[in-house]
Amino acid sequence: MFRDFFLLLKAEGIPVTLKEYLTLLEALDKKVVQYSVDDFYYVSRAILVKHEKFLDRYDMLFGHYFKGLDYIPVEQMFHIPPEWLDQDKWAQLSEAEKALIEAMGGLDALRERFEELLREQKERHEGGNKWIGTMGKSPFGANGYNPEGFRIGQQGSKHRRAVKVWDKRTFRNLDDNVELNTRNLKMALKRLRVFTREGSPEELDIDETINNTCKNAGILDLEIVPSKENRVKVLLFLDAGGSMDDHVELCTRLFSAAKYEFKNMEFFYFHNCLYEKVWKDNVRRFHDFTPTLEVFHKYNSDYKVIVVGDAYMSPYEVLYAGGSVEHYNDEAGLVWLQRLKEQFPYIVWLNPIPEHHWNYSESIKIIEDTFKERMFPLTIGGLEKAMKALKHKI
């Protein structure tokens, strides 16, 4: 039975290997778990799932295989041809016409009918009452009307009657390009580590202890060394206010994760573009600020610098003296960005705006070019790439 489960995982895109399958069998043979589905679930998940983005899919497959829960294969789940859902307008029905449309009879009936249609339908449909389509009375599709159904491919709700929204499958949240929670951000930030040993000897060095004992004719010779700690030094610059208000929640998560992960971290705020001053408190920024040159003089060039901002502003704010939206800046923002880059060669820029939108903003392109492709999207995948880039000079 476990062989079939292994083959199901592999067929549905979870990268399991024969070695992991044999490890699972070995765990069962040694009675690591006995007579408990829950215990088996945790052990098998720990052995077979090697990346968080597969956890939700594994849960669905496990429930389907061992508990008989309904499961729609991945190839059906993501390959409804988009042209089936194309539409220019949606059906306008009178209240009398709406009252004549009957519900199918609950979630189970909807699910069974939906699976039948996935197997039978071969082309796009519009305006009908049966198939997956648009502008009609069918329970399945977009931009039509039905008392209850599955909404698929529609931009936003219209009647608030859908019992399932197809576009929000929860297992897809754990993807490399999805903005996730603080825990996932911490895991991505862990890639930027510089371990050194400092302090009093308090940790046993196993390898050196074995070597010393062998050299000492088998008489135990302990080697105690200072513990390793992450000594990386981080300087964080955070854009605040204006268009960044749309990204407050995500940036708050990043800030929380960074404070937890980096013990040697300093941070400053700026608005839109870096100019002659930065600050620690947005409420007091007009009265309690730090000259940017003072920051450059205080912190060494071995600091890893992370700039967080959407880089979305008038290009004048980057290119012209006096271009700042809030004050008169004697020097262009680009001058300060160049100084920042020269002072701190280990530097990246994290942008919360999706990467496919960057080409539509002149200011984003200017800053991206300035940082020589060291601008990364603020997603888990982008953050991992940024941490790797910080190990090398710009």
Secondary structure, 3 states (H helix, E strand, C coil): CHHHHHHHHHHCCCCCCHHHHHHHHHHHHCCCCCCCHHHHHHHHHHHHCCCHHHHHHHHHHHHHHHHCCCCCCHHHHCCCCHHHHCCCCCCCCCHHHHHCCCCCCCHHHHHHHHHHHHHHCCCCCECCCCCCEECCCCCEEECCCCCCEEECCCCCCCCCCEEEECCCCHHHHCCCCCCCCHHHHHHHHCCCCCEEECCCCCEECHHHHHHHHHHCCCCCCCCEECCEEECCEEEEEEECCHHHHHHHHHHHHHHHHHHHHCCEEEEEEECCCCCCEEECCCCCCCCCEEEHHHHHHHCCCCCEEEEECCCCCCHHHHHCCCCCCCCCCCCCHHHHHHHHHHHCCCEEEEECCCHHHHHHCHHHHHHHHHCCCCEEECCHHHHHHHHHHCCCCC
